[in-house]
Amino acid sequence: MAGAIARREGSAGRVRLRASRTVTSVSKVVVLDYGSGNLRSAERALARVGADVTVTADATAALEADGLVVPGVGAFAACMAGLRAVDGPRIIGRRLAGGRPVLGICVGMQVLFERGLEHGQDTEGCGEWPGVVEPLTAPVLPHMGWNTVEPPAGTVLFDGLADARFYFVHSYGVRDLPLGQAGPPSRLRPPLITWAEHGDRFVAAVENGPLSATQFHPEKSGDAGAALLANWLRTLD
């Protein structure tokens, strides 16, 4: 199987979160509560690296925060329904229009794309990126455990994290991100795409101006995940 997966947390990579990995100023971050996601795990992980974190569905707080985190677990359609119920697509769109950072995690990354195909259901996403979330083709699903990733040159999220492993739990993913190719125009500059493999090659993370996202769970990825979140927090300054 491509992309060797270690099943122990000790395989998260030999990353140790040093004092220099924490942010030097306190950024206010909202974790958007729309009924999905590892809210408290995300809250604790962000607080660990120095953020002032609030978990809320309040639109004003989400719009005014230095950074917005959109978590997500479960089915694409259910997450989109929950997100729409708290006006999430509008909140995300308004933040991005003003150049204000947003970080999607797991299904919180998937819903940023145009569409999701799950269990024969075709669901419209937020449409911030072109692309379709679809079933992976792999000998074993879900893809659950530790895996390496292939970050691009110029990455900010993965700065200092060469050879680190991150924790994935998913059966669906994006196999093509056609920004800059045929497809709808984007208000964001061309993205930096990080790839991973589990049977298929799929998008593991995207860095696209103020919009970033990871298919894996940084909040479950030990010191490597904490270092990545610290890297993201430094972009809020």
Number of C-alpha atoms within 10 A of each C-alpha: 11 12 16 13 21 18 13 10 16 13 20 26 21 14 20 13 17 9 9 10 19 22 19 15 12 18 18 19 26 26 27 27 23 24 18 20 21 17 22 12 14 23 20 14 23 24 19 14 23 20 25 16 22 19 18 14 19 14 14 9 18 26 19 14 20 22 25 26 26 27 26 30 18 13 15 24 19 15 23 25 16 16 26 15 13 17 15 22 18 15 20 23 17 13 21 18 12 10 13 21 23 25 22 24 25 26 29 26 25 31 29 27 20 17 22 27 18 16 9 7 10 15 18 17 25 20 17 20 25 22 22 25 27 18 19 21 14 16 11 12 15 15 20 17 21 25 25 22 23 18 22 14 11 10 14 17 25 24 13 15 18 15 17 21 28 29 27 22 17 18 17 25 25 22 19 13 18 14 17 13 10 8 12 13 12 13 12 16 12 14 18 17 20 21 18 20 20 22 16 18 18 22 24 25 26 24 22 17 18 19 23 22 26 24 29 27 22 24 24 19 25 22 24 27 27 24 26 22 27 25 20 21 26 17 16 18 12
